[in-house]
Amino acid sequence: MIQLFKIVSFLEGISYLLLVFLGMPYKYLESLGNDPSYVKMFGMPHGLLFVAYIVLAFLLKPTLNWNNKEFGIVCLLSLLPFGTFFVGKYLKK
């Protein structure tokens, strides 16, 4: 399950970056055409991956013996751009 969490955390990070740095500018910048289709295209996969990330974090908490602070940091990392790429620090081998 740890390997699955690593994969989901990586994909969640990629989807978040695509949403923030491609989807949002295309939606809100007039010079790019005010096109909301990119937000729709990147938003749904990001939402699903975000939910999977949080669920897997809850499932791994007892397995990896995370205290509440470590668990909170792992969850907080999902809200920061590039944050999920650093979650490996909290995964034990």
PyMOL Python script that loads the backbone (N, CA, C, O; Angstrom):
from pymol import cmd

cmd.read_pdbstr("""\
ATOM      1  N   MET A   1       0.821  -1.187   0.000  1.00  0.00           N
ATOM      2  CA  MET A   1       0.000   0.000   0.000  1.00  0.00           C
ATOM      3  C   MET A   1       0.870   1.258   0.000  1.00  0.00           C
ATOM      4  O   MET A   1       0.451   2.312  -0.478  1.00  0.00           O
ATOM      5  N   ILE A   2       2.081   1.138   0.539  1.00  0.00           N
ATOM      6  CA  ILE A   2       2.981   2.291   0.551  1.00  0.00           C
ATOM      7  C   ILE A   2       3.353   2.679  -0.876  1.00  0.00           C
ATOM      8  O   ILE A   2       3.411   3.862  -1.209  1.00  0.00           O
ATOM      9  N   GLN A   3       3.602   1.683  -1.710  1.00  0.00           N
ATOM     10  CA  GLN A   3       3.947   1.963  -3.108  1.00  0.00           C
ATOM     11  C   GLN A   3       2.781   2.657  -3.818  1.00  0.00           C
ATOM     12  O   GLN A   3       2.995   3.582  -4.601  1.00  0.00           O
ATOM     13  N   LEU A   4       1.569   2.222  -3.553  1.00  0.00           N
ATOM     14  CA  LEU A   4       0.389   2.859  -4.135  1.00  0.00           C
ATOM     15  C   LEU A   4       0.284   4.306  -3.661  1.00  0.00           C
ATOM     16  O   LEU A   4      -0.053   5.190  -4.449  1.00  0.00           O
ATOM     17  N   PHE A   5       0.568   4.559  -2.384  1.00  0.00           N
ATOM     18  CA  PHE A   5       0.519   5.918  -1.854  1.00  0.00           C
ATOM     19  C   PHE A   5       1.564   6.801  -2.526  1.00  0.00           C
ATOM     20  O   PHE A   5       1.294   7.967  -2.815  1.00  0.00           O
ATOM     21  N   LYS A   6       2.749   6.259  -2.777  1.00  0.00           N
ATOM     22  CA  LYS A   6       3.785   7.028  -3.473  1.00  0.00           C
ATOM     23  C   LYS A   6       3.332   7.409  -4.876  1.00  0.00           C
ATOM     24  O   LYS A   6       3.543   8.538  -5.320  1.00  0.00           O
ATOM     25  N   ILE A   7       2.712   6.469  -5.568  1.00  0.00           N
ATOM     26  CA  ILE A   7       2.237   6.726  -6.930  1.00  0.00           C
ATOM     27  C   ILE A   7       1.121   7.769  -6.918  1.00  0.00           C
ATOM     28  O   ILE A   7       1.131   8.708  -7.714  1.00  0.00           O
ATOM     29  N   VAL A   8       0.166   7.599  -6.013  1.00  0.00           N
ATOM     30  CA  VAL A   8      -0.956   8.546  -5.928  1.00  0.00           C
ATOM     31  C   VAL A   8      -0.449   9.926  -5.531  1.00  0.00           C
ATOM     32  O   VAL A   8      -0.920  10.928  -6.068  1.00  0.00           O
ATOM     33  N   SER A   9       0.500  10.000  -4.603  1.00  0.00           N
ATOM     34  CA  SER A   9       1.005  11.314  -4.191  1.00  0.00           C
ATOM     35  C   SER A   9       1.727  12.013  -5.339  1.00  0.00           C
ATOM     36  O   SER A   9       1.610  13.229  -5.493  1.00  0.00           O
ATOM     37  N   PHE A  10       2.469  11.259  -6.145  1.00  0.00           N
ATOM     38  CA  PHE A  10       3.140  11.847  -7.308  1.00  0.00           C
ATOM     39  C   PHE A  10       2.122  12.341  -8.330  1.00  0.00           C
ATOM     40  O   PHE A  10       2.219  13.467  -8.819  1.00  0.00           O
ATOM     41  N   LEU A  11       1.146  11.493  -8.649  1.00  0.00           N
ATOM     42  CA  LEU A  11       0.128  11.877  -9.630  1.00  0.00           C
ATOM     43  C   LEU A  11      -0.726  13.040  -9.133  1.00  0.00           C
ATOM     44  O   LEU A  11      -1.109  13.905  -9.920  1.00  0.00           O
ATOM     45  N   GLU A  12      -1.029  13.069  -7.836  1.00  0.00           N
ATOM     46  CA  GLU A  12      -1.800  14.167  -7.271  1.00  0.00           C
ATOM     47  C   GLU A  12      -1.021  15.472  -7.400  1.00  0.00           C
ATOM     48  O   GLU A  12      -1.595  16.513  -7.719  1.00  0.00           O
ATOM     49  N   GLY A  13       0.273  15.415  -7.155  1.00  0.00           N
ATOM     50  CA  GLY A  13       1.116  16.600  -7.302  1.00  0.00           C
ATOM     51  C   GLY A  13       1.155  17.108  -8.736  1.00  0.00           C
ATOM     52  O   GLY A  13       1.074  18.312  -8.978  1.00  0.00           O
ATOM     53  N   ILE A  14       1.279  16.188  -9.682  1.00  0.00           N
ATOM     54  CA  ILE A  14       1.287  16.570 -11.101  1.00  0.00           C
ATOM     55  C   ILE A  14      -0.052  17.188 -11.484  1.00  0.00           C
ATOM     56  O   ILE A  14      -0.092  18.221 -12.153  1.00  0.00           O
ATOM     57  N   SER A  15      -1.143  16.563 -11.066  1.00  0.00           N
ATOM     58  CA  SER A  15      -2.465  17.088 -11.431  1.00  0.00           C
ATOM     59  C   SER A  15      -2.701  18.461 -10.814  1.00  0.00           C
ATOM     60  O   SER A  15      -3.331  19.319 -11.432  1.00  0.00           O
ATOM     61  N   TYR A  16      -2.201  18.673  -9.608  1.00  0.00           N
ATOM     62  CA  TYR A  16      -2.349  19.982  -8.953  1.00  0.00           C
ATOM     63  C   TYR A  16      -1.573  21.059  -9.711  1.00  0.00           C
ATOM     64  O   TYR A  16      -2.073  22.163  -9.926  1.00  0.00           O
ATOM     65  N   LEU A  17      -0.351  20.726 -10.111  1.00  0.00           N
ATOM     66  CA  LEU A  17       0.449  21.687 -10.862  1.00  0.00           C
ATOM     67  C   LEU A  17      -0.193  22.013 -12.210  1.00  0.00           C
ATOM     68  O   LEU A  17      -0.201  23.171 -12.627  1.00  0.00           O
ATOM     69  N   LEU A  18      -0.726  21.008 -12.886  1.00  0.00           N
ATOM     70  CA  LEU A  18      -1.409  21.255 -14.158  1.00  0.00           C
ATOM     71  C   LEU A  18      -2.624  22.153 -13.962  1.00  0.00           C
ATOM     72  O   LEU A  18      -2.871  23.058 -14.759  1.00  0.00           O
ATOM     73  N   LEU A  19      -3.369  21.902 -12.912  1.00  0.00           N
ATOM     74  CA  LEU A  19      -4.556  22.704 -12.630  1.00  0.00           C
ATOM     75  C   LEU A  19      -4.181  24.154 -12.311  1.00  0.00           C
ATOM     76  O   LEU A  19      -4.796  25.086 -12.830  1.00  0.00           O
ATOM     77  N   VAL A  20      -3.181  24.338 -11.464  1.00  0.00           N
ATOM     78  CA  VAL A  20      -2.813  25.687 -11.030  1.00  0.00           C
ATOM     79  C   VAL A  20      -2.081  26.468 -12.117  1.00  0.00           C
ATOM     80  O   VAL A  20      -2.359  27.648 -12.328  1.00  0.00           O
ATOM     81  N   PHE A  21      -1.145  25.813 -12.809  1.00  0.00           N
ATOM     82  CA  PHE A  21      -0.297  26.548 -13.736  1.00  0.00           C
ATOM     83  C   PHE A  21      -0.755  26.503 -15.196  1.00  0.00           C
ATOM     84  O   PHE A  21      -0.235  27.255 -16.020  1.00  0.00           O
ATOM     85  N   LEU A  22      -1.699  25.652 -15.528  1.00  0.00           N
ATOM     86  CA  LEU A  22      -2.268  25.654 -16.875  1.00  0.00           C
ATOM     87  C   LEU A  22      -3.756  25.969 -16.865  1.00  0.00           C
ATOM     88  O   LEU A  22      -4.211  26.868 -17.572  1.00  0.00           O
ATOM     89  N   GLY A  23      -4.506  25.236 -16.069  1.00  0.00           N
ATOM     90  CA  GLY A  23      -5.957  25.399 -16.059  1.00  0.00           C
ATOM     91  C   GLY A  23      -6.413  26.767 -15.620  1.00  0.00           C
ATOM     92  O   GLY A  23      -7.233  27.398 -16.288  1.00  0.00           O
ATOM     93  N   MET A  24      -5.887  27.231 -14.499  1.00  0.00           N
ATOM     94  CA  MET A  24      -6.327  28.523 -13.959  1.00  0.00           C
ATOM     95  C   MET A  24      -5.944  29.697 -14.851  1.00  0.00           C
ATOM     96  O   MET A  24      -6.790  30.559 -15.088  1.00  0.00           O
ATOM     97  N   PRO A  25      -4.707  29.779 -15.361  1.00  0.00           N
ATOM     98  CA  PRO A  25      -4.402  30.900 -16.261  1.00  0.00           C
ATOM     99  C   PRO A  25      -5.274  30.901 -17.517  1.00  0.00           C
ATOM    100  O   PRO A  25      -5.723  31.960 -17.956  1.00  0.00           O
ATOM    101  N   TYR A  26      -5.516  29.726 -18.098  1.00  0.00           N
ATOM    102  CA  TYR A  26      -6.360  29.682 -19.292  1.00  0.00           C
ATOM    103  C   TYR A  26      -7.795  30.094 -18.987  1.00  0.00           C
ATOM    104  O   TYR A  26      -8.499  30.597 -19.863  1.00  0.00           O
ATOM    105  N   LYS A  27      -8.223  29.886 -17.766  1.00  0.00           N
ATOM    106  CA  LYS A  27      -9.588  30.263 -17.414  1.00  0.00           C
ATOM    107  C   LYS A  27      -9.712  31.764 -17.145  1.00  0.00           C
ATOM    108  O   LYS A  27     -10.700  32.382 -17.544  1.00  0.00           O
ATOM    109  N   TYR A  28      -8.735  32.345 -16.483  1.00  0.00           N
ATOM    110  CA  TYR A  28      -8.889  33.712 -15.998  1.00  0.00           C
ATOM    111  C   TYR A  28      -8.127  34.780 -16.774  1.00  0.00           C
ATOM    112  O   TYR A  28      -8.420  35.964 -16.608  1.00  0.00           O
ATOM    113  N   LEU A  29      -7.172  34.416 -17.606  1.00  0.00           N
ATOM    114  CA  LEU A  29      -6.431  35.426 -18.349  1.00  0.00           C
ATOM    115  C   LEU A  29      -7.071  35.663 -19.712  1.00  0.00           C
ATOM    116  O   LEU A  29      -7.244  34.733 -20.500  1.00  0.00           O
ATOM    117  N   GLU A  30      -7.413  36.897 -19.976  1.00  0.00           N
ATOM    118  CA  GLU A  30      -8.052  37.233 -21.245  1.00  0.00           C
ATOM    119  C   GLU A  30      -7.125  36.977 -22.420  1.00  0.00           C
ATOM    120  O   GLU A  30      -7.581  36.612 -23.504  1.00  0.00           O
ATOM    121  N   SER A  31      -5.825  37.164 -22.216  1.00  0.00           N
ATOM    122  CA  SER A  31      -4.878  36.961 -23.314  1.00  0.00           C
ATOM    123  C   SER A  31      -4.826  35.498 -23.759  1.00  0.00           C
ATOM    124  O   SER A  31      -4.392  35.203 -24.873  1.00  0.00           O
ATOM    125  N   LEU A  32      -5.267  34.585 -22.897  1.00  0.00           N
ATOM    126  CA  LEU A  32      -5.287  33.161 -23.242  1.00  0.00           C
ATOM    127  C   LEU A  32      -6.678  32.691 -23.649  1.00  0.00           C
ATOM    128  O   LEU A  32      -6.873  31.511 -23.940  1.00  0.00           O
ATOM    129  N   GLY A  33      -7.624  33.583 -23.672  1.00  0.00           N
ATOM    130  CA  GLY A  33      -8.928  33.253 -24.218  1.00  0.00           C
ATOM    131  C   GLY A  33     -10.048  32.965 -23.249  1.00  0.00           C
ATOM    132  O   GLY A  33     -11.145  32.616 -23.683  1.00  0.00           O
ATOM    133  N   ASN A  34      -9.820  33.096 -21.945  1.00  0.00           N
ATOM    134  CA  ASN A  34     -10.878  32.809 -20.960  1.00  0.00           C
ATOM    135  C   ASN A  34     -11.535  31.447 -21.205  1.00  0.00           C
ATOM    136  O   ASN A  34     -12.761  31.347 -21.266  1.00  0.00           O
ATOM    137  N   ASP A  35     -10.728  30.420 -21.342  1.00  0.00           N
ATOM    138  CA  ASP A  35     -11.216  29.078 -21.674  1.00  0.00           C
ATOM    139  C   ASP A  35     -11.286  28.203 -20.420  1.00  0.00           C
ATOM    140  O   ASP A  35     -10.246  27.784 -19.913  1.00  0.00           O
ATOM    141  N   PRO A  36     -12.493  27.918 -19.909  1.00  0.00           N
ATOM    142  CA  PRO A  36     -12.607  27.098 -18.689  1.00  0.00           C
ATOM    143  C   PRO A  36     -12.471  25.596 -18.926  1.00  0.00           C
ATOM    144  O   PRO A  36     -12.534  24.823 -17.970  1.00  0.00           O
ATOM    145  N   SER A  37     -12.287  25.169 -20.159  1.00  0.00           N
ATOM    146  CA  SER A  37     -12.244  23.731 -20.431  1.00  0.00           C
ATOM    147  C   SER A  37     -11.032  23.055 -19.789  1.00  0.00           C
ATOM    148  O   SER A  37     -11.098  21.873 -19.451  1.00  0.00           O
ATOM    149  N   TYR A  38      -9.932  23.783 -19.618  1.00  0.00           N
ATOM    150  CA  TYR A  38      -8.756  23.184 -18.996  1.00  0.00           C
ATOM    151  C   TYR A  38      -8.995  22.909 -17.509  1.00  0.00           C
ATOM    152  O   TYR A  38      -8.519  21.908 -16.972  1.00  0.00           O
ATOM    153  N   VAL A  39      -9.726  23.794 -16.856  1.00  0.00           N
ATOM    154  CA  VAL A  39     -10.045  23.555 -15.442  1.00  0.00           C
ATOM    155  C   VAL A  39     -10.924  22.317 -15.319  1.00  0.00           C
ATOM    156  O   VAL A  39     -10.743  21.515 -14.403  1.00  0.00           O
ATOM    157  N   LYS A  40     -11.861  22.160 -16.221  1.00  0.00           N
ATOM    158  CA  LYS A  40     -12.707  20.964 -16.198  1.00  0.00           C
ATOM    159  C   LYS A  40     -11.887  19.717 -16.494  1.00  0.00           C
ATOM    160  O   LYS A  40     -12.096  18.668 -15.885  1.00  0.00           O
ATOM    161  N   MET A  41     -10.955  19.836 -17.430  1.00  0.00           N
ATOM    162  CA  MET A  41     -10.148  18.686 -17.829  1.00  0.00           C
ATOM    163  C   MET A  41      -9.191  18.242 -16.715  1.00  0.00           C
ATOM    164  O   MET A  41      -9.006  17.044 -16.498  1.00  0.00           O
ATOM    165  N   PHE A  42      -8.588  19.200 -16.015  1.00  0.00           N
ATOM    166  CA  PHE A  42      -7.633  18.863 -14.958  1.00  0.00           C
ATOM    167  C   PHE A  42      -8.283  18.757 -13.587  1.00  0.00           C
ATOM    168  O   PHE A  42      -7.732  18.110 -12.696  1.00  0.00           O
ATOM    169  N   GLY A  43      -9.433  19.372 -13.400  1.00  0.00           N
ATOM    170  CA  GLY A  43     -10.069  19.430 -12.088  1.00  0.00           C
ATOM    171  C   GLY A  43     -10.582  18.100 -11.580  1.00  0.00           C
ATOM    172  O   GLY A  43     -10.347  17.747 -10.425  1.00  0.00           O
ATOM    173  N   MET A  44     -11.274  17.361 -12.421  1.00  0.00           N
ATOM    174  CA  MET A  44     -11.845  16.080 -11.984  1.00  0.00           C
ATOM    175  C   MET A  44     -10.760  15.064 -11.612  1.00  0.00           C
ATOM    176  O   MET A  44     -10.847  14.460 -10.542  1.00  0.00           O
ATOM    177  N   PRO A  45      -9.740  14.852 -12.458  1.00  0.00           N
ATOM    178  CA  PRO A  45      -8.691  13.909 -12.037  1.00  0.00           C
ATOM    179  C   PRO A  45      -7.986  14.368 -10.758  1.00  0.00           C
ATOM    180  O   PRO A  45      -7.654  13.550  -9.899  1.00  0.00           O
ATOM    181  N   HIS A  46      -7.762  15.668 -10.638  1.00  0.00           N
ATOM    182  CA  HIS A  46      -7.110  16.172  -9.424  1.00  0.00           C
ATOM    183  C   HIS A  46      -7.983  15.905  -8.194  1.00  0.00           C
ATOM    184  O   HIS A  46      -7.477  15.488  -7.152  1.00  0.00           O
ATOM    185  N   GLY A  47      -9.266  16.139  -8.312  1.00  0.00           N
ATOM    186  CA  GLY A  47     -10.167  15.886  -7.186  1.00  0.00           C
ATOM    187  C   GLY A  47     -10.170  14.428  -6.767  1.00  0.00           C
ATOM    188  O   GLY A  47     -10.122  14.119  -5.576  1.00  0.00           O
ATOM    189  N   LEU A  48     -10.226  13.536  -7.736  1.00  0.00           N
ATOM    190  CA  LEU A  48     -10.207  12.101  -7.427  1.00  0.00           C
ATOM    191  C   LEU A  48      -8.882  11.678  -6.793  1.00  0.00           C
ATOM    192  O   LEU A  48      -8.860  10.900  -5.839  1.00  0.00           O
ATOM    193  N   LEU A  49      -7.791  12.195  -7.329  1.00  0.00           N
ATOM    194  CA  LEU A  49      -6.483  11.857  -6.770  1.00  0.00           C
ATOM    195  C   LEU A  49      -6.300  12.450  -5.375  1.00  0.00           C
ATOM    196  O   LEU A  49      -5.669  11.833  -4.516  1.00  0.00           O
ATOM    197  N   PHE A  50      -6.846  13.640  -5.147  1.00  0.00           N
ATOM    198  CA  PHE A  50      -6.777  14.258  -3.821  1.00  0.00           C
ATOM    199  C   PHE A  50      -7.517  13.395  -2.791  1.00  0.00           C
ATOM    200  O   PHE A  50      -7.007  13.144  -1.699  1.00  0.00           O
ATOM    201  N   VAL A  51      -8.705  12.954  -3.147  1.00  0.00           N
ATOM    202  CA  VAL A  51      -9.481  12.098  -2.237  1.00  0.00           C
ATOM    203  C   VAL A  51      -8.737  10.788  -1.988  1.00  0.00           C
ATOM    204  O   VAL A  51      -8.673  10.319  -0.852  1.00  0.00           O
ATOM    205  N   ALA A  52      -8.176  10.195  -3.039  1.00  0.00           N
ATOM    206  CA  ALA A  52      -7.418   8.952  -2.881  1.00  0.00           C
ATOM    207  C   ALA A  52      -6.202   9.170  -1.978  1.00  0.00           C
ATOM    208  O   ALA A  52      -5.877   8.313  -1.156  1.00  0.00           O
ATOM    209  N   TYR A  53      -5.540  10.303  -2.129  1.00  0.00           N
ATOM    210  CA  TYR A  53      -4.376  10.633  -1.301  1.00  0.00           C
ATOM    211  C   TYR A  53      -4.759  10.696   0.179  1.00  0.00           C
ATOM    212  O   TYR A  53      -4.085  10.108   1.025  1.00  0.00           O
ATOM    213  N   ILE A  54      -5.832  11.405   0.484  1.00  0.00           N
ATOM    214  CA  ILE A  54      -6.259  11.563   1.877  1.00  0.00           C
ATOM    215  C   ILE A  54      -6.711  10.223   2.468  1.00  0.00           C
ATOM    216  O   ILE A  54      -6.375   9.898   3.607  1.00  0.00           O
ATOM    217  N   VAL A  55      -7.473   9.451   1.691  1.00  0.00           N
ATOM    218  CA  VAL A  55      -7.933   8.137   2.171  1.00  0.00           C
ATOM    219  C   VAL A  55      -6.737   7.219   2.437  1.00  0.00           C
ATOM    220  O   VAL A  55      -6.687   6.548   3.468  1.00  0.00           O
ATOM    221  N   LEU A  56      -5.782   7.188   1.515  1.00  0.00           N
ATOM    222  CA  LEU A  56      -4.600   6.351   1.713  1.00  0.00           C
ATOM    223  C   LEU A  56      -3.773   6.831   2.911  1.00  0.00           C
ATOM    224  O   LEU A  56      -3.204   6.015   3.637  1.00  0.00           O
ATOM    225  N   ALA A  57      -3.706   8.136   3.117  1.00  0.00           N
ATOM    226  CA  ALA A  57      -2.982   8.655   4.284  1.00  0.00           C
ATOM    227  C   ALA A  57      -3.644   8.180   5.571  1.00  0.00           C
ATOM    228  O   ALA A  57      -2.957   7.783   6.512  1.00  0.00           O
ATOM    229  N   PHE A  58      -4.984   8.219   5.618  1.00  0.00           N
ATOM    230  CA  PHE A  58      -5.701   7.710   6.796  1.00  0.00           C
ATOM    231  C   PHE A  58      -5.434   6.223   6.994  1.00  0.00           C
ATOM    232  O   PHE A  58      -5.251   5.776   8.126  1.00  0.00           O
ATOM    233  N   LEU A  59      -5.409   5.456   5.916  1.00  0.00           N
ATOM    234  CA  LEU A  59      -5.181   4.021   6.029  1.00  0.00           C
ATOM    235  C   LEU A  59      -3.746   3.687   6.439  1.00  0.00           C
ATOM    236  O   LEU A  59      -3.504   2.687   7.116  1.00  0.00           O
ATOM    237  N   LEU A  60      -2.802   4.527   6.027  1.00  0.00           N
ATOM    238  CA  LEU A  60      -1.399   4.259   6.344  1.00  0.00           C
ATOM    239  C   LEU A  60      -0.968   4.794   7.702  1.00  0.00           C
ATOM    240  O   LEU A  60       0.076   4.397   8.219  1.00  0.00           O
ATOM    241  N   LYS A  61      -1.745   5.674   8.275  1.00  0.00           N
ATOM    242  CA  LYS A  61      -1.361   6.281   9.553  1.00  0.00           C
ATOM    243  C   LYS A  61      -1.025   5.236  10.621  1.00  0.00           C
ATOM    244  O   LYS A  61       0.044   5.326  11.226  1.00  0.00           O
ATOM    245  N   PRO A  62      -1.889   4.249  10.879  1.00  0.00           N
ATOM    246  CA  PRO A  62      -1.519   3.258  11.912  1.00  0.00           C
ATOM    247  C   PRO A  62      -0.373   2.346  11.467  1.00  0.00           C
ATOM    248  O   PRO A  62       0.451   1.943  12.288  1.00  0.00           O
ATOM    249  N   THR A  63      -0.317   2.022  10.187  1.00  0.00           N
ATOM    250  CA  THR A  63       0.731   1.138   9.686  1.00  0.00           C
ATOM    251  C   THR A  63       2.108   1.761   9.854  1.00  0.00           C
ATOM    252  O   THR A  63       3.064   1.082  10.230  1.00  0.00           O
ATOM    253  N   LEU A  64       2.205   3.059   9.573  1.00  0.00           N
ATOM    254  CA  LEU A  64       3.487   3.749   9.644  1.00  0.00           C
ATOM    255  C   LEU A  64       3.718   4.438  10.987  1.00  0.00           C
ATOM    256  O   LEU A  64       4.720   5.129  11.171  1.00  0.00           O
ATOM    257  N   ASN A  65       2.796   4.251  11.916  1.00  0.00           N
ATOM    258  CA  ASN A  65       2.914   4.830  13.258  1.00  0.00           C
ATOM    259  C   ASN A  65       3.137   6.346  13.234  1.00  0.00           C
ATOM    260  O   ASN A  65       3.961   6.876  13.980  1.00  0.00           O
ATOM    261  N   TRP A  66       2.389   7.032  12.363  1.00  0.00           N
ATOM    262  CA  TRP A  66       2.470   8.488  12.335  1.00  0.00           C
ATOM    263  C   TRP A  66       1.758   9.047  13.546  1.00  0.00           C
ATOM    264  O   TRP A  66       0.655   8.617  13.883  1.00  0.00           O
ATOM    265  N   ASN A  67       2.387  10.002  14.199  1.00  0.00           N
ATOM    266  CA  ASN A  67       1.672  10.718  15.240  1.00  0.00           C
ATOM    267  C   ASN A  67       0.802  11.783  14.560  1.00  0.00           C
ATOM    268  O   ASN A  67       0.843  11.932  13.339  1.00  0.00           O
ATOM    269  N   ASN A  68       0.027  12.510  15.342  1.00  0.00           N
ATOM    270  CA  ASN A  68      -0.897  13.479  14.740  1.00  0.00           C
ATOM    271  C   ASN A  68      -0.170  14.596  13.998  1.00  0.00           C
ATOM    272  O   ASN A  68      -0.668  15.102  12.993  1.00  0.00           O
ATOM    273  N   LYS A  69       0.992  14.977  14.483  1.00  0.00           N
ATOM    274  CA  LYS A  69       1.761  16.031  13.816  1.00  0.00           C
ATOM    275  C   LYS A  69       2.234  15.557  12.443  1.00  0.00           C
ATOM    276  O   LYS A  69       2.086  16.273  11.453  1.00  0.00           O
ATOM    277  N   GLU A  70       2.800  14.359  12.383  1.00  0.00           N
ATOM    278  CA  GLU A  70       3.269  13.823  11.104  1.00  0.00           C
ATOM    279  C   GLU A  70       2.108  13.647  10.126  1.00  0.00           C
ATOM    280  O   GLU A  70       2.226  13.976   8.946  1.00  0.00           O
ATOM    281  N   PHE A  71       0.996  13.128  10.623  1.00  0.00           N
ATOM    282  CA  PHE A  71      -0.176  12.947   9.778  1.00  0.00           C
ATOM    283  C   PHE A  71      -0.686  14.297   9.273  1.00  0.00           C
ATOM    284  O   PHE A  71      -1.055  14.423   8.105  1.00  0.00           O
ATOM    285  N   GLY A  72      -0.707  15.294  10.136  1.00  0.00           N
ATOM    286  CA  GLY A  72      -1.132  16.625   9.737  1.00  0.00           C
ATOM    287  C   GLY A  72      -0.229  17.210   8.666  1.00  0.00           C
ATOM    288  O   GLY A  72      -0.705  17.856   7.732  1.00  0.00           O
ATOM    289  N   ILE A  73       1.069  16.985   8.796  1.00  0.00           N
ATOM    290  CA  ILE A  73       2.008  17.487   7.790  1.00  0.00           C
ATOM    291  C   ILE A  73       1.786  16.792   6.459  1.00  0.00           C
ATOM    292  O   ILE A  73       1.802  17.440   5.412  1.00  0.00           O
ATOM    293  N   VAL A  74       1.577  15.474   6.486  1.00  0.00           N
ATOM    294  CA  VAL A  74       1.317  14.727   5.250  1.00  0.00           C
ATOM    295  C   VAL A  74       0.052  15.251   4.568  1.00  0.00           C
ATOM    296  O   VAL A  74       0.019  15.400   3.346  1.00  0.00           O
ATOM    297  N   CYS A  75      -0.974  15.526   5.349  1.00  0.00           N
ATOM    298  CA  CYS A  75      -2.210  16.073   4.774  1.00  0.00           C
ATOM    299  C   CYS A  75      -2.009  17.502   4.281  1.00  0.00           C
ATOM    300  O   CYS A  75      -2.538  17.877   3.234  1.00  0.00           O
ATOM    301  N   LEU A  76      -1.252  18.298   5.023  1.00  0.00           N
ATOM    302  CA  LEU A  76      -0.981  19.675   4.616  1.00  0.00           C
ATOM    303  C   LEU A  76      -0.193  19.729   3.315  1.00  0.00           C
ATOM    304  O   LEU A  76      -0.397  20.627   2.498  1.00  0.00           O
ATOM    305  N   LEU A  77       0.700  18.776   3.122  1.00  0.00           N
ATOM    306  CA  LEU A  77       1.490  18.748   1.895  1.00  0.00           C
ATOM    307  C   LEU A  77       0.622  18.606   0.651  1.00  0.00           C
ATOM    308  O   LEU A  77       1.017  19.034  -0.434  1.00  0.00           O
ATOM    309  N   SER A  78      -0.546  18.013   0.799  1.00  0.00           N
ATOM    310  CA  SER A  78      -1.428  17.857  -0.361  1.00  0.00           C
ATOM    311  C   SER A  78      -2.048  19.185  -0.786  1.00  0.00           C
ATOM    312  O   SER A  78      -2.574  19.290  -1.895  1.00  0.00           O
ATOM    313  N   LEU A  79      -1.996  20.189   0.067  1.00  0.00           N
ATOM    314  CA  LEU A  79      -2.588  21.492  -0.251  1.00  0.00           C
ATOM    315  C   LEU A  79      -1.585  22.472  -0.854  1.00  0.00           C
ATOM    316  O   LEU A  79      -1.972  23.526  -1.359  1.00  0.00           O
ATOM    317  N   LEU A  80      -0.311  22.129  -0.804  1.00  0.00           N
ATOM    318  CA  LEU A  80       0.732  23.018  -1.296  1.00  0.00           C
ATOM    319  C   LEU A  80       1.234  22.556  -2.660  1.00  0.00           C
ATOM    320  O   LEU A  80       1.470  21.364  -2.857  1.00  0.00           O
ATOM    321  N   PRO A  81       1.401  23.479  -3.600  1.00  0.00           N
ATOM    322  CA  PRO A  81       2.032  23.073  -4.860  1.00  0.00           C
ATOM    323  C   PRO A  81       3.417  22.491  -4.571  1.00  0.00           C
ATOM    324  O   PRO A  81       4.161  23.042  -3.760  1.00  0.00           O
ATOM    325  N   PHE A  82       3.752  21.426  -5.201  1.00  0.00           N
ATOM    326  CA  PHE A  82       5.003  20.681  -5.022  1.00  0.00           C
ATOM    327  C   PHE A  82       5.079  19.956  -3.676  1.00  0.00           C
ATOM    328  O   PHE A  82       6.065  19.269  -3.410  1.00  0.00           O
ATOM    329  N   GLY A  83       4.066  20.094  -2.828  1.00  0.00           N
ATOM    330  CA  GLY A  83       4.107  19.497  -1.499  1.00  0.00           C
ATOM    331  C   GLY A  83       4.120  17.987  -1.500  1.00  0.00           C
ATOM    332  O   GLY A  83       4.847  17.372  -0.720  1.00  0.00           O
ATOM    333  N   THR A  84       3.325  17.376  -2.368  1.00  0.00           N
ATOM    334  CA  THR A  84       3.241  15.914  -2.344  1.00  0.00           C
ATOM    335  C   THR A  84       4.521  15.250  -2.837  1.00  0.00           C
ATOM    336  O   THR A  84       4.712  14.051  -2.637  1.00  0.00           O
ATOM    337  N   PHE A  85       5.392  16.014  -3.475  1.00  0.00           N
ATOM    338  CA  PHE A  85       6.660  15.435  -3.911  1.00  0.00           C
ATOM    339  C   PHE A  85       7.613  15.215  -2.734  1.00  0.00           C
ATOM    340  O   PHE A  85       8.616  14.515  -2.874  1.00  0.00           O
ATOM    341  N   PHE A  86       7.307  15.809  -1.575  1.00  0.00           N
ATOM    342  CA  PHE A  86       8.155  15.685  -0.399  1.00  0.00           C
ATOM    343  C   PHE A  86       7.580  14.734   0.644  1.00  0.00           C
ATOM    344  O   PHE A  86       8.119  14.629   1.746  1.00  0.00           O
ATOM    345  N   VAL A  87       6.498  14.044   0.312  1.00  0.00           N
ATOM    346  CA  VAL A  87       5.851  13.155   1.278  1.00  0.00           C
ATOM    347  C   VAL A  87       6.705  11.926   1.575  1.00  0.00           C
ATOM    348  O   VAL A  87       6.495  11.273   2.597  1.00  0.00           O
ATOM    349  N   GLY A  88       7.642  11.601   0.726  1.00  0.00           N
ATOM    350  CA  GLY A  88       8.519  10.457   0.944  1.00  0.00           C
ATOM    351  C   GLY A  88       9.288  10.536   2.250  1.00  0.00           C
ATOM    352  O   GLY A  88       9.695   9.510   2.795  1.00  0.00           O
ATOM    353  N   LYS A  89       9.491  11.748   2.757  1.00  0.00           N
ATOM    354  CA  LYS A  89      10.184  11.923   4.024  1.00  0.00           C
ATOM    355  C   LYS A  89       9.438  11.239   5.157  1.00  0.00           C
ATOM    356  O   LYS A  89      10.047  10.789   6.128  1.00  0.00           O
ATOM    357  N   TYR A  90       8.112  11.161   5.034  1.00  0.00           N
ATOM    358  CA  TYR A  90       7.298  10.611   6.115  1.00  0.00           C
ATOM    359  C   TYR A  90       6.957   9.132   5.896  1.00  0.00           C
ATOM    360  O   TYR A  90       6.202   8.543   6.671  1.00  0.00           O
ATOM    361  N   LEU A  91       7.506   8.551   4.859  1.00  0.00           N
ATOM    362  CA  LEU A  91       7.259   7.127   4.603  1.00  0.00           C
ATOM    363  C   LEU A  91       8.470   6.326   5.076  1.00  0.00           C
ATOM    364  O   LEU A  91       9.605   6.596   4.683  1.00  0.00           O
ATOM    365  N   LYS A  92       8.208   5.350   5.914  1.00  0.00           N
ATOM    366  CA  LYS A  92       9.275   4.477   6.385  1.00  0.00           C
ATOM    367  C   LYS A  92       9.452   3.329   5.407  1.00  0.00           C
ATOM    368  O   LYS A  92       8.495   2.878   4.776  1.00  0.00           O
ATOM    369  N   LYS A  93      10.679   2.865   5.289  1.00  0.00           N
ATOM    370  CA  LYS A  93      10.927   1.735   4.394  1.00  0.00           C
ATOM    371  C   LYS A  93      10.613   0.438   5.098  1.00  0.00           C
ATOM    372  O   LYS A  93      10.758  -0.634   4.510  1.00  0.00           O
TER     373      LYS A  93
END
""", "prot")
cmd.dss("prot")
cmd.show_as("cartoon", "prot")
cmd.util.cbc("prot")
cmd.orient("prot")
